[in-house]
Amino acid sequence: MAQTPDALRELTEISTQIEAAVVLDREGAVVASTLDDERAGRLAAAALELLGAAEEQGESLVQLDVVLRDGVVFVVADGDRVITATTGPEPTAGLVFYDLKSCLRALGGEEKPKAAAKPRARRAPAKKASTRKKADDAGT
Amino acid sequence: MRGRSFVTGLVVAAGSAAGAIALGRRAARRRERVELYFGDGSLVTLSAGSPGADRLLSSARRLLAAARG
């Protein structure tokens, strides 16, 4: 079964409208999925076909949704990565797109070298230099 | 009396118009369509039956079927 990284797991937990999601590359290879391998492969092939046909309408396509009677299909492309998701009828499209983009960004972050992902040590906030004069000074 | 029936007629007419608009919007929302968003912020909507839409709709149907097993 394809990996289900934290970002994809979070996506389905946060966005309850999303039924299934698959991340793939431009060659159609499944990178991560919420489905089993067979279904993820079929879904990825259909997503690539859909994206290819949609890009014939314009090369700068960044995302699309297809509203069907029994559900909605979403596809978001970002460079070499593509994420596709399905929902039931009448989802909040704006929210779904936002969650898919966040997931794609998070997946990009997860794959960076660990040194880059290491959190910076927090510094204590610098004390503000007071510009207010003491009452005694002001009086003199 | 005459004024009252005029107001009643007006209310009924306004209600009917509002109902028709609501039903029309609901039907439009349920109509199968493809929405394409481009990098420059533009959006193209292809309704079922328009050129190019049917191929996209059939791919999307296959995708949805694959997702639901």
Backbone of each chain as ProteinMPNN parsed JSONL, in Angstrom:
{"seq_chain_A": "MAQTPDALRELTEISTQIEAAVVLDREGAVVASTLDDERAGRLAAAALELLGAAEEQGESLVQLDVVLRDGVVFVVADGDRVITATTGPEPTAGLVFYDLKSCLRALGGEEKPKAAAKPRARRAPAKKASTRKKADDAGT", "coords_chain_A": {"N_chain_A": [[0.838, -1.2, 0.0], [0.457, 2.259, -0.784], [2.227, 4.945, 0.811], [0.839, 6.682, 3.636], [1.331, 9.633, 4.443], [1.811, 11.963, 7.223], [0.736, 14.449, 6.483], [-1.279, 13.835, 4.632], [-2.919, 12.234, 6.126], [-3.728, 14.046, 8.045], [-5.145, 15.734, 6.397], [-7.474, 14.285, 5.689], [-8.533, 14.047, 8.179], [-8.998, 16.674, 9.043], [-10.468, 17.875, 6.922], [-13.475, 16.915, 6.541], [-15.077, 16.566, 4.411], [-13.698, 15.41, 2.375], [-13.403, 12.392, 0.697], [-11.581, 10.593, -0.472], [-8.077, 10.734, -1.243], [-5.282, 11.262, -3.349], [-1.838, 11.556, -3.962], [0.257, 12.279, -6.62], [2.916, 11.981, -9.083], [3.964, 13.716, -12.107], [4.312, 11.692, -13.897], [2.524, 9.847, -13.25], [2.976, 8.19, -11.135], [2.136, 6.939, -7.959], [2.492, 8.794, -5.076], [1.599, 9.183, -2.485], [-1.238, 8.041, -0.639], [-4.7, 7.662, 0.336], [-5.955, 5.412, -0.176], [-6.131, 1.854, -1.131], [-3.461, 0.169, -2.971], [-4.302, -0.685, -5.584], [-6.695, 0.71, -6.192], [-5.729, 3.288, -5.835], [-3.882, 3.465, -7.908], [-5.551, 3.291, -10.162], [-7.064, 5.554, -9.78], [-5.078, 7.515, -9.925], [-4.255, 7.245, -12.588], [-6.594, 8.024, -13.921], [-6.756, 10.635, -12.982], [-4.5, 11.816, -14.091], [-5.111, 11.65, -16.771], [-7.358, 13.273, -16.834], [-6.238, 15.731, -16.046], [-4.435, 16.132, -18.141], [-6.201, 16.41, -20.316], [-7.545, 18.672, -19.467], [-5.518, 20.569, -19.461], [-5.259, 21.08, -22.087], [-6.947, 23.097, -22.541], [-5.665, 25.283, -21.635], [-2.38, 26.221, -20.79], [-1.492, 27.214, -18.337], [-2.894, 26.09, -16.258], [-3.899, 25.637, -12.912], [-5.558, 24.479, -11.023], [-8.513, 22.419, -10.775], [-12.017, 21.647, -10.744], [-14.512, 19.132, -10.951], [-17.841, 18.936, -11.215], [-20.067, 16.511, -10.507], [-23.081, 14.468, -10.644], [-23.192, 12.765, -8.409], [-21.045, 13.457, -6.834], [-17.935, 15.312, -6.333], [-14.942, 16.017, -8.085], [-11.644, 16.914, -7.41], [-8.669, 18.49, -8.522], [-5.389, 19.497, -7.996], [-2.521, 21.074, -9.152], [0.948, 21.388, -8.631], [3.841, 22.312, -9.677], [5.837, 19.524, -10.13], [4.229, 17.899, -8.734], [0.97, 16.495, -8.094], [-2.212, 16.655, -6.673], [-5.119, 14.845, -6.034], [-8.566, 14.661, -5.216], [-11.65, 13.358, -3.925], [-15.061, 14.16, -3.246], [-18.301, 14.18, -1.638], [-21.572, 15.216, -2.989], [-22.004, 18.751, -3.536], [-19.807, 20.131, -1.99], [-17.833, 22.432, 0.071], [-16.201, 24.176, -2.006], [-14.051, 26.059, -2.03], [-12.842, 25.716, 0.464], [-11.998, 23.051, 0.291], [-10.125, 23.194, -1.816], [-8.253, 24.854, -0.571], [-7.4, 23.228, 1.556], [-6.279, 21.1, 0.113], [-4.137, 22.344, -1.203], [-2.62, 23.137, 0.985], [-1.946, 20.637, 1.987], [-0.37, 19.61, -0.067], [1.757, 21.406, 0.028], [2.694, 20.841, 2.599], [3.504, 18.195, 2.267], [5.637, 18.547, 0.551], [7.345, 19.796, 2.316], [7.752, 17.76, 4.18], [9.404, 16.06, 2.819], [11.816, 17.323, 2.632], [15.345, 17.598, 3.52], [16.275, 16.458, 6.809], [17.774, 18.262, 8.349], [17.015, 20.723, 7.422], [14.432, 20.809, 8.249], [14.619, 20.994, 10.926], [13.558, 22.466, 13.901], [13.975, 25.887, 14.775], [15.765, 27.12, 17.587], [13.987, 28.683, 20.14], [14.137, 32.086, 20.92], [14.318, 34.178, 23.744], [11.957, 36.785, 24.02], [13.035, 40.034, 23.13], [13.6, 42.604, 25.471], [11.612, 45.477, 25.615], [12.875, 48.64, 24.944], [12.406, 51.246, 27.065], [10.925, 54.256, 26.263], [9.844, 56.078, 27.702], [10.167, 58.659, 29.984], [11.225, 58.785, 33.363], [9.072, 59.789, 36.017], [10.301, 61.496, 37.785], [12.391, 62.556, 36.285], [11.02, 63.902, 34.357], [9.88, 65.881, 35.797], [11.961, 67.56, 36.412]], "CA_chain_A": [[0.0, 0.0, 0.0], [1.203, 3.521, -0.822], [2.354, 5.613, 2.098], [-0.11, 7.715, 4.022], [2.093, 10.517, 5.323], [1.054, 12.751, 8.194], [-0.003, 15.534, 5.811], [-2.474, 13.279, 3.998], [-3.77, 11.785, 7.233], [-4.311, 15.273, 8.607], [-6.099, 16.26, 5.413], [-8.761, 13.586, 5.794], [-9.078, 14.294, 9.519], [-9.478, 18.063, 9.119], [-11.499, 18.122, 5.923], [-14.368, 15.747, 6.596], [-15.773, 16.439, 3.121], [-12.87, 14.621, 1.457], [-13.594, 10.941, 0.844], [-10.323, 9.929, -0.834], [-7.084, 11.65, -1.809], [-4.062, 10.614, -3.861], [-0.794, 12.461, -4.455], [0.997, 11.586, -7.676], [3.801, 12.86, -9.859], [3.488, 13.951, -13.478], [4.378, 10.445, -14.683], [1.414, 9.017, -12.804], [3.367, 7.337, -10.004], [1.477, 7.339, -6.711], [3.445, 9.185, -4.034], [0.914, 8.942, -1.206], [-2.654, 7.797, -0.905], [-5.555, 7.198, 1.436], [-6.615, 4.203, -0.695], [-5.216, 0.738, -1.381], [-2.628, 0.353, -4.168], [-5.008, -0.884, -6.847], [-7.6, 1.843, -6.413], [-4.909, 4.502, -5.948], [-3.314, 3.442, -9.253], [-6.62, 3.612, -11.124], [-7.423, 6.954, -9.553], [-3.962, 8.341, -10.428], [-4.306, 7.209, -14.066], [-7.731, 8.854, -14.34], [-6.432, 12.034, -12.658], [-3.518, 12.279, -15.08], [-5.86, 11.801, -18.026], [-8.207, 14.449, -16.634], [-5.364, 16.908, -16.036], [-3.919, 16.297, -19.505], [-7.279, 16.942, -21.156], [-7.851, 20.032, -18.993], [-4.422, 21.465, -19.844], [-5.443, 21.451, -23.495], [-7.732, 24.351, -22.529], [-4.744, 26.367, -21.269], [-1.205, 25.618, -20.146], [-1.234, 27.701, -16.975], [-3.91, 25.541, -15.345], [-3.355, 25.328, -11.586], [-6.482, 23.595, -10.313], [-9.816, 22.237, -11.428], [-12.981, 20.766, -10.092], [-15.542, 18.61, -11.834], [-19.058, 18.707, -10.436], [-20.89, 15.426, -11.055], [-24.334, 14.333, -9.879], [-23.023, 12.085, -7.127], [-19.82, 13.845, -6.142], [-17.076, 16.308, -6.989], [-13.536, 15.63, -8.215], [-10.74, 18.07, -7.345], [-7.27, 18.251, -8.891], [-4.526, 20.671, -7.826], [-1.165, 20.791, -9.628], [1.971, 22.316, -8.142], [5.111, 21.83, -10.219], [5.842, 18.12, -10.534], [3.266, 17.171, -7.906], [-0.46, 16.67, -8.329], [-3.052, 15.998, -5.659], [-6.507, 14.714, -6.46], [-9.437, 14.236, -4.114], [-13.073, 13.254, -4.253], [-15.977, 14.475, -2.149], [-19.709, 13.964, -1.96], [-22.131, 16.361, -3.71], [-22.061, 20.091, -2.95], [-18.858, 20.458, -0.925], [-17.39, 23.838, 0.074], [-15.052, 24.042, -2.919], [-12.931, 26.912, -1.612], [-12.169, 25.076, 1.604], [-11.335, 21.829, -0.194], [-8.926, 23.63, -2.549], [-7.289, 25.373, 0.416], [-6.835, 22.074, 2.277], [-5.433, 20.324, -0.81], [-2.89, 23.089, -1.42], [-1.85, 23.054, 2.239], [-1.422, 19.269, 2.074], [0.711, 19.5, -1.052], [2.896, 22.17, 0.573], [3.209, 20.097, 3.753], [4.199, 17.015, 1.749], [6.918, 19.053, 0.055], [8.149, 20.052, 3.511], [8.1, 16.479, 4.82], [10.448, 15.378, 2.065], [13.079, 18.059, 2.679], [16.292, 16.998, 4.447], [15.903, 16.693, 8.199], [18.454, 19.442, 8.886], [16.23, 21.902, 7.053], [13.17, 20.791, 8.973], [14.885, 21.139, 12.351], [13.029, 23.748, 14.36], [14.935, 26.817, 15.357], [15.606, 27.333, 19.024], [13.283, 29.941, 20.386], [14.856, 33.064, 21.726], [13.445, 34.962, 24.604], [11.678, 38.063, 23.373], [13.863, 41.138, 23.626], [12.855, 43.575, 26.283], [11.432, 46.753, 24.922], [13.542, 49.784, 25.574], [11.385, 52.229, 27.404], [11.232, 55.62, 25.802], [9.154, 56.993, 28.615], [11.039, 59.157, 31.045], [10.679, 58.635, 34.706], [8.31, 60.959, 36.463], [11.229, 62.443, 38.433], [13.139, 63.26, 35.237], [10.102, 64.793, 33.662], [9.588, 67.008, 36.667], [13.096, 68.488, 36.496]], "C_chain_A": [[0.871, 1.247, 0.0], [1.182, 4.161, 0.552], [1.182, 6.546, 2.379], [0.62, 8.646, 4.979], [1.175, 11.341, 6.222], [0.17, 13.798, 7.511], [-1.315, 15.025, 5.213], [-3.472, 12.788, 5.061], [-4.495, 12.98, 7.854], [-5.396, 15.823, 7.693], [-7.469, 15.601, 5.578], [-9.389, 13.75, 7.178], [-9.709, 15.683, 9.6], [-10.642, 18.29, 8.168], [-12.392, 16.89, 5.815], [-15.12, 15.536, 5.276], [-15.011, 15.534, 2.167], [-13.015, 13.125, 1.745], [-12.294, 10.196, 0.581], [-9.374, 10.951, -1.434], [-5.85, 10.864, -2.231], [-3.096, 11.699, -4.342], [0.017, 11.675, -5.471], [1.978, 12.542, -8.337], [3.293, 12.929, -11.296], [3.579, 12.724, -14.371], [3.263, 9.488, -14.272], [1.747, 8.093, -11.653], [2.732, 7.866, -8.72], [2.533, 7.604, -5.637], [2.859, 8.888, -2.657], [-0.575, 8.802, -1.486], [-3.413, 7.41, 0.359], [-6.244, 5.886, 1.037], [-5.619, 3.048, -0.81], [-4.54, 0.933, -2.743], [-3.404, 0.295, -5.484], [-5.902, 0.313, -7.182], [-6.825, 3.144, -6.607], [-4.313, 4.607, -7.358], [-4.339, 3.838, -10.303], [-7.006, 5.085, -11.026], [-6.351, 7.893, -10.124], [-3.989, 8.398, -11.955], [-5.43, 8.103, -14.578], [-7.441, 10.335, -14.089], [-5.477, 12.624, -13.679], [-4.191, 12.537, -16.432], [-6.717, 13.076, -17.975], [-7.382, 15.733, -16.715], [-4.83, 17.198, -17.436], [-4.963, 16.916, -20.421], [-7.6, 18.387, -20.761], [-6.783, 21.018, -19.435], [-4.46, 21.827, -21.333], [-6.229, 22.763, -23.614], [-6.844, 25.555, -22.214], [-3.6, 25.801, -20.453], [-1.015, 26.021, -18.695], [-2.271, 27.221, -15.964], [-3.282, 25.198, -13.994], [-4.273, 24.402, -10.788], [-7.795, 23.467, -11.08], [-10.739, 21.459, -10.515], [-14.033, 20.345, -11.116], [-16.738, 18.237, -10.971], [-19.894, 17.649, -11.152], [-22.133, 15.274, -10.176], [-24.1, 13.754, -8.486], [-21.72, 12.426, -6.402], [-19.016, 14.862, -6.939], [-15.634, 15.806, -6.97], [-12.697, 16.904, -8.215], [-9.341, 17.638, -7.787], [-6.505, 19.568, -8.713], [-3.122, 20.271, -8.267], [-0.213, 21.847, -9.086], [3.334, 21.779, -8.586], [4.984, 20.393, -10.676], [4.775, 17.306, -9.79], [1.82, 17.508, -8.237], [-1.195, 15.994, -7.181], [-4.478, 15.97, -6.195], [-7.34, 14.189, -5.298], [-10.87, 14.153, -4.605], [-13.891, 13.587, -3.011], [-17.386, 14.058, -2.557], [-20.25, 15.18, -2.706], [-22.113, 17.641, -2.864], [-21.106, 20.336, -1.774], [-18.562, 21.968, -0.933], [-16.084, 23.875, -0.723], [-13.839, 24.845, -2.471], [-12.124, 26.288, -0.488], [-11.399, 23.841, 1.165], [-10.055, 22.194, -0.941], [-7.845, 24.096, -1.573], [-6.596, 24.204, 1.137], [-5.912, 21.248, 1.379], [-4.094, 21.018, -1.053], [-2.006, 23.015, -0.18], [-1.193, 21.683, 2.363], [-0.236, 19.095, 1.129], [1.962, 20.233, -0.567], [3.543, 21.412, 1.716], [3.983, 18.861, 3.306], [5.565, 17.393, 1.2], [7.867, 19.284, 1.206], [8.624, 18.782, 4.169], [9.276, 15.808, 4.13], [11.782, 16.106, 2.048], [14.026, 17.377, 3.653], [15.973, 17.383, 5.892], [16.535, 17.961, 8.772], [17.647, 20.705, 8.611], [14.948, 21.985, 7.862], [13.359, 21.004, 10.477], [14.381, 22.483, 12.859], [14.107, 24.605, 15.0], [14.676, 26.96, 16.843], [14.955, 28.679, 19.241], [14.118, 30.858, 21.258], [13.855, 33.814, 22.585], [13.184, 36.305, 23.941], [12.502, 39.191, 23.99], [13.014, 42.123, 24.413], [12.775, 44.888, 25.537], [12.16, 47.849, 25.681], [12.496, 50.856, 25.836], [11.814, 53.622, 26.954], [10.603, 56.655, 26.733], [10.117, 57.435, 29.727], [10.387, 58.942, 32.386], [10.001, 59.929, 35.117], [9.22, 62.015, 37.075], [11.957, 63.294, 37.398], [12.26, 64.312, 34.565], [9.845, 66.061, 34.473], [10.703, 68.042, 36.666], [13.435, 69.181, 35.193]], "O_chain_A": [[1.891, 1.303, 0.687], [0.263, 3.958, 1.346], [0.606, 7.127, 1.459], [0.54, 8.472, 6.195], [-0.038, 11.411, 6.024], [-0.979, 14.01, 7.898], [-2.338, 15.706, 5.28], [-4.687, 12.914, 4.909], [-5.691, 12.932, 8.145], [-6.428, 16.313, 8.151], [-8.495, 16.281, 5.603], [-10.601, 13.616, 7.344], [-10.798, 15.856, 10.147], [-11.677, 18.833, 8.557], [-12.088, 15.948, 5.083], [-15.715, 14.483, 5.045], [-15.598, 14.955, 1.253], [-12.787, 12.658, 2.861], [-11.941, 9.277, 1.32], [-9.807, 11.919, -2.059], [-5.432, 9.925, -1.555], [-3.489, 12.635, -5.038], [0.417, 10.54, -5.213], [1.884, 13.759, -8.172], [2.312, 12.277, -11.651], [3.007, 12.696, -15.46], [3.085, 8.437, -14.887], [0.908, 7.297, -11.231], [2.778, 9.061, -8.427], [3.358, 6.742, -5.335], [3.558, 8.395, -1.772], [-1.099, 9.371, -2.444], [-2.837, 6.899, 1.32], [-7.016, 5.321, 1.812], [-4.418, 3.233, -0.613], [-4.978, 1.744, -3.559], [-3.194, 1.113, -6.379], [-5.871, 0.849, -8.29], [-7.197, 3.99, -7.42], [-4.247, 5.694, -7.932], [-4.049, 4.613, -11.214], [-7.239, 5.762, -12.028], [-6.664, 8.923, -10.722], [-3.776, 9.456, -12.548], [-5.252, 8.847, -15.543], [-7.832, 11.19, -14.883], [-5.617, 13.778, -14.086], [-3.882, 13.503, -17.131], [-6.785, 13.841, -18.937], [-7.778, 16.697, -17.369], [-4.776, 18.35, -17.867], [-4.666, 17.822, -21.2], [-7.892, 19.22, -21.618], [-7.088, 22.168, -19.751], [-3.783, 22.754, -21.778], [-6.184, 23.443, -24.639], [-7.212, 26.698, -22.487], [-3.81, 25.004, -19.54], [-0.445, 25.266, -17.907], [-2.498, 27.866, -14.94], [-2.243, 24.538, -13.943], [-3.797, 23.623, -9.962], [-8.13, 24.303, -11.919], [-10.302, 20.716, -9.635], [-14.389, 21.102, -12.018], [-16.665, 17.351, -10.119], [-20.369, 17.869, -12.266], [-22.226, 15.873, -9.104], [-24.716, 14.183, -7.51], [-21.344, 11.741, -5.452], [-19.368, 15.221, -8.062], [-15.167, 15.247, -5.977], [-13.001, 17.857, -8.932], [-8.892, 16.54, -7.457], [-6.921, 20.613, -9.212], [-2.591, 19.257, -7.816], [-0.52, 23.039, -9.08], [3.903, 20.899, -7.941], [4.135, 20.069, -11.506], [4.463, 16.177, -10.167], [1.487, 18.635, -8.604], [-0.839, 14.89, -6.769], [-4.97, 16.957, -6.74], [-6.873, 13.376, -4.499], [-11.247, 14.802, -5.58], [-13.473, 13.331, -1.882], [-17.618, 13.635, -3.69], [-19.485, 16.089, -3.03], [-22.197, 17.595, -1.636], [-21.546, 20.706, -0.686], [-18.992, 22.687, -1.835], [-15.004, 23.635, -0.182], [-12.714, 24.349, -2.531], [-10.893, 26.324, -0.486], [-10.277, 23.611, 1.614], [-9.014, 21.572, -0.726], [-6.669, 23.768, -1.732], [-5.377, 24.194, 1.303], [-4.881, 20.753, 1.835], [-3.049, 20.369, -1.103], [-0.79, 22.851, -0.283], [-0.042, 21.569, 2.785], [0.777, 18.499, 1.494], [3.081, 19.747, -0.729], [4.768, 21.336, 1.812], [5.005, 18.519, 3.901], [6.535, 16.653, 1.362], [9.061, 19.005, 1.097], [9.751, 18.711, 4.661], [10.049, 15.084, 4.757], [12.768, 15.59, 1.522], [13.571, 16.646, 4.534], [15.473, 18.474, 6.166], [15.918, 18.655, 9.58], [17.592, 21.623, 9.428], [14.435, 23.071, 8.132], [12.387, 21.173, 11.213], [14.737, 23.526, 12.31], [15.016, 24.113, 15.669], [13.534, 26.928, 17.302], [15.316, 29.678, 18.618], [14.732, 30.418, 22.23], [12.71, 34.046, 22.196], [14.094, 36.899, 23.363], [12.643, 39.285, 25.21], [11.873, 42.423, 24.06], [13.737, 45.341, 24.917], [12.063, 47.958, 26.903], [11.799, 51.304, 24.927], [12.921, 54.082, 27.237], [10.779, 57.866, 26.601], [10.8, 56.603, 30.324], [9.163, 58.921, 32.517], [10.321, 61.011, 34.624], [8.999, 63.218, 36.941], [12.133, 64.503, 37.545], [12.687, 65.425, 34.256], [9.627, 67.144, 33.931], [10.465, 69.23, 36.883], [14.369, 69.981, 35.144]]}, "seq_chain_B": "MRGRSFVTGLVVAAGSAAGAIALGRRAARRRERVELYFGDGSLVTLSAGSPGADRLLSSARRLLAAARG", "coords_chain_B": {"N_chain_B": [[-60.151, 47.713, 1.101], [-59.702, 47.009, -1.554], [-57.094, 47.862, -1.775], [-55.895, 46.133, 0.009], [-56.084, 43.611, -1.199], [-54.491, 44.09, -3.337], [-51.965, 44.326, -2.155], [-51.717, 41.747, -1.135], [-51.625, 40.285, -3.527], [-49.264, 41.288, -4.549], [-47.41, 40.35, -2.685], [-47.675, 37.577, -3.055], [-46.818, 37.371, -5.707], [-44.177, 38.256, -5.476], [-43.156, 36.282, -3.791], [-43.428, 34.028, -5.43], [-41.657, 34.671, -7.471], [-39.237, 34.758, -6.071], [-39.099, 32.099, -5.254], [-38.882, 30.803, -7.732], [-36.416, 31.758, -8.595], [-34.746, 30.68, -6.618], [-35.113, 27.922, -7.06], [-34.113, 27.717, -9.661], [-31.422, 28.406, -9.243], [-30.643, 26.314, -7.616], [-30.939, 24.147, -9.336], [-29.019, 24.844, -11.225], [-26.717, 24.611, -9.704], [-26.583, 21.888, -9.379], [-26.106, 20.977, -11.9], [-24.013, 19.168, -14.113], [-20.609, 20.008, -14.471], [-17.428, 21.487, -15.439], [-14.833, 23.167, -13.845], [-12.237, 25.272, -14.518], [-9.264, 26.536, -13.257], [-6.945, 29.078, -13.722], [-3.457, 30.129, -13.706], [-3.295, 32.912, -13.888], [-5.429, 33.783, -12.508], [-7.827, 33.557, -13.784], [-10.972, 31.984, -14.58], [-12.536, 29.25, -16.099], [-15.58, 27.912, -17.049], [-16.985, 24.905, -18.003], [-19.869, 23.63, -19.171], [-21.87, 20.622, -19.092], [-22.12, 19.113, -22.237], [-21.052, 21.172, -23.643], [-18.35, 22.06, -25.945], [-15.494, 20.058, -25.429], [-16.068, 19.533, -22.781], [-17.274, 17.04, -22.314], [-15.34, 14.982, -22.524], [-13.719, 15.559, -20.327], [-15.573, 15.259, -18.293], [-16.149, 12.521, -18.475], [-13.687, 11.391, -17.795], [-13.519, 12.281, -15.185], [-15.679, 10.932, -14.062], [-14.773, 8.309, -14.184], [-12.663, 8.548, -12.447], [-13.949, 9.118, -10.032], [-15.399, 6.772, -9.725], [-13.305, 4.967, -9.398], [-12.291, 5.831, -6.975], [-14.327, 5.183, -5.251], [-14.474, 2.528, -5.452]], "CA_chain_B": [[-60.339, 46.324, 0.653], [-59.026, 46.863, -2.841], [-55.663, 48.029, -1.48], [-55.433, 44.931, 0.709], [-55.919, 42.517, -2.175], [-53.325, 44.452, -4.173], [-50.771, 43.978, -1.364], [-51.657, 40.28, -1.103], [-51.169, 39.877, -4.861], [-47.858, 41.67, -4.672], [-46.64, 39.419, -1.844], [-47.706, 36.27, -3.725], [-45.969, 37.485, -6.908], [-42.774, 38.337, -5.027], [-42.817, 34.943, -3.278], [-43.277, 33.123, -6.58], [-40.413, 35.036, -8.168], [-38.116, 34.323, -5.219], [-39.068, 30.632, -5.326], [-38.384, 30.415, -9.059], [-34.97, 32.048, -8.619], [-34.085, 29.69, -5.75], [-35.134, 26.618, -7.753], [-33.19, 27.836, -10.8], [-30.048, 28.369, -8.715], [-30.401, 24.953, -7.124], [-30.774, 23.293, -10.529], [-27.724, 25.191, -11.832], [-25.662, 24.05, -8.843], [-26.533, 20.429, -9.568], [-25.756, 20.651, -13.285], [-22.625, 18.706, -14.232], [-19.753, 21.027, -15.097], [-15.99, 21.485, -15.134], [-14.333, 24.519, -13.576], [-10.781, 25.29, -14.693], [-8.679, 27.749, -12.669], [-5.622, 29.306, -14.31], [-2.47, 30.849, -12.905], [-3.512, 34.362, -13.903], [-6.634, 34.073, -11.726], [-9.055, 33.412, -14.573], [-11.754, 30.756, -14.385], [-13.354, 28.863, -17.259], [-16.55, 26.878, -16.688], [-17.507, 24.161, -19.155], [-21.068, 22.875, -18.782], [-22.07, 19.378, -19.834], [-22.638, 19.339, -23.589], [-20.234, 22.161, -24.359], [-17.174, 21.414, -26.538], [-14.383, 19.795, -24.509], [-16.518, 19.178, -21.433], [-17.661, 15.63, -22.183], [-14.141, 14.169, -22.277], [-13.318, 15.82, -18.942], [-16.592, 14.673, -17.409], [-16.037, 11.053, -18.453], [-12.483, 11.087, -16.999], [-13.857, 12.526, -13.778], [-16.572, 9.846, -13.627], [-13.901, 7.141, -13.967], [-11.883, 8.835, -11.233], [-14.859, 8.985, -8.873], [-15.712, 5.343, -9.594], [-12.105, 4.318, -8.853], [-12.175, 6.22, -5.563], [-15.39, 4.535, -4.457], [-14.323, 1.08, -5.606]], "C_chain_B": [[-59.555, 46.035, -0.627], [-57.502, 46.933, -2.663], [-55.083, 46.788, -0.851], [-55.181, 43.777, -0.275], [-54.736, 42.799, -3.113], [-52.022, 44.043, -3.469], [-50.591, 42.463, -1.326], [-51.119, 39.739, -2.436], [-49.689, 40.131, -5.06], [-46.965, 40.697, -3.899], [-46.556, 38.047, -2.51], [-46.773, 36.276, -4.946], [-44.497, 37.494, -6.526], [-42.294, 36.974, -4.525], [-42.572, 33.965, -4.403], [-41.973, 33.385, -7.315], [-39.202, 34.541, -7.379], [-37.956, 32.802, -5.277], [-38.489, 30.146, -6.643], [-36.879, 30.629, -9.151], [-34.208, 31.0, -7.802], [-34.007, 28.331, -6.425], [-34.158, 26.601, -8.921], [-31.745, 27.724, -10.346], [-29.688, 26.966, -8.25], [-30.139, 23.996, -8.29], [-29.416, 23.553, -11.181], [-26.574, 24.602, -11.037], [-25.491, 22.562, -9.089], [-26.125, 20.019, -10.98], [-24.287, 20.226, -13.356], [-21.799, 19.73, -14.988], [-18.305, 20.851, -14.68], [-15.571, 22.93, -14.911], [-12.81, 24.481, -13.607], [-10.233, 26.612, -14.175], [-7.251, 27.895, -13.196], [-4.755, 30.189, -13.42], [-2.678, 32.352, -12.851], [-4.784, 34.763, -13.166], [-7.926, 33.906, -12.505], [-9.694, 32.041, -14.352], [-12.581, 30.501, -15.632], [-14.292, 27.751, -16.799], [-17.086, 26.231, -17.962], [-18.694, 23.328, -18.674], [-21.177, 21.621, -19.626], [-22.687, 19.691, -21.19], [-21.831, 20.352, -24.361], [-18.964, 21.491, -24.889], [-16.043, 21.244, -25.512], [-14.808, 19.303, -23.141], [-16.739, 17.676, -21.269], [-16.48, 14.707, -21.892], [-13.69, 14.317, -20.819], [-14.299, 15.18, -17.962], [-16.457, 13.153, -17.34], [-14.776, 10.622, -17.686], [-12.795, 11.23, -15.507], [-14.771, 11.433, -13.232], [-15.765, 8.58, -13.328], [-13.114, 7.308, -12.665], [-12.744, 8.62, -9.976], [-15.206, 7.516, -8.626], [-14.526, 4.593, -8.98], [-11.974, 4.608, -7.359], [-13.168, 5.468, -4.687], [-15.388, 3.018, -4.611], [-15.457, 0.455, -6.34]], "O_chain_B": [[-58.873, 45.021, -0.774], [-56.74, 46.195, -3.289], [-53.941, 46.416, -1.12], [-54.18, 43.068, -0.174], [-54.079, 41.884, -3.609], [-51.108, 43.496, -4.086], [-49.479, 41.952, -1.464], [-50.267, 38.85, -2.459], [-48.963, 39.326, -5.644], [-45.914, 40.277, -4.382], [-45.493, 37.426, -2.527], [-46.039, 35.318, -5.186], [-43.673, 36.834, -7.159], [-41.167, 36.565, -4.8], [-41.635, 33.168, -4.355], [-41.276, 32.459, -7.729], [-38.265, 33.979, -7.946], [-36.842, 32.282, -5.34], [-37.703, 29.198, -6.675], [-36.155, 29.803, -9.706], [-33.167, 30.499, -8.229], [-32.975, 27.663, -6.377], [-33.463, 25.611, -9.151], [-30.939, 27.038, -10.974], [-28.571, 26.494, -8.463], [-29.242, 23.155, -8.236], [-28.743, 22.626, -11.631], [-25.58, 24.149, -11.605], [-24.38, 22.038, -9.016], [-25.831, 18.85, -11.228], [-23.423, 20.847, -12.736], [-22.229, 20.257, -16.014], [-17.996, 20.163, -13.707], [-15.915, 23.812, -15.697], [-12.174, 23.763, -12.835], [-10.676, 27.681, -14.594], [-6.453, 26.96, -13.126], [-5.235, 30.886, -12.526], [-2.284, 33.0, -11.882], [-5.18, 35.928, -13.188], [-9.01, 34.093, -11.952], [-9.024, 31.076, -13.983], [-13.239, 31.399, -16.158], [-13.845, 26.759, -16.223], [-17.57, 26.907, -18.87], [-18.53, 22.421, -17.857], [-20.646, 21.557, -20.736], [-23.657, 20.442, -21.282], [-21.901, 20.403, -25.589], [-18.539, 20.468, -24.352], [-15.688, 22.194, -24.813], [-14.005, 18.719, -22.414], [-16.432, 17.106, -20.222], [-16.599, 13.764, -21.11], [-13.329, 13.338, -20.165], [-13.9, 14.631, -16.935], [-16.629, 12.561, -16.274], [-14.794, 9.599, -17.001], [-12.388, 10.407, -14.688], [-14.651, 11.05, -12.069], [-16.03, 7.874, -12.356], [-12.924, 6.364, -11.898], [-12.304, 8.016, -8.998], [-15.295, 7.069, -7.483], [-14.707, 3.7, -8.152], [-11.592, 3.735, -6.579], [-12.885, 5.157, -3.53], [-16.185, 2.315, -3.991], [-15.466, -0.759, -6.545]]}, "name": "protein", "num_of_chains": 2, "seq": "MAQTPDALRELTEISTQIEAAVVLDREGAVVASTLDDERAGRLAAAALELLGAAEEQGESLVQLDVVLRDGVVFVVADGDRVITATTGPEPTAGLVFYDLKSCLRALGGEEKPKAAAKPRARRAPAKKASTRKKADDAGTMRGRSFVTGLVVAAGSAAGAIALGRRAARRRERVELYFGDGSLVTLSAGSPGADRLLSSARRLLAAARG"}
